[in-house]
């Protein structure tokens, strides 16, 4: 059916064989370039995918920069130039588990507290 339509189109418009082959080549080249503009390794779909990845990485970068700034502020608080004794004491107790000589440490059993809370 489609070959009849194509044959009739060629016959009615008096398209010669070399002209028909030329049209086919031009159409094939145009189709090839259009296909790779959208679906190729450097096509539009890949471009937008990479653009989205860049946006995600930028957001991650900003998050990491803010965490780094917070850590830098903490280190600056402990530096010798501006030693904050309260921060130093808090960090040494929290992170390292240090306790003063005349201090008493009382450990609380959280499981017993939870049991008492659930019974009430």
Secondary structure by P-SEA (a helix, b strand, c coil): caaaaaaaaaaaacccaaaaaaaaaaaaaaaaaaaaaccccccaaaaaaaaaaaaaaaaaaaaaaaaaaaaaaaaaaaccccccaaaaaaaaaaccccccccbbbbbbcaaaaaaaaaac
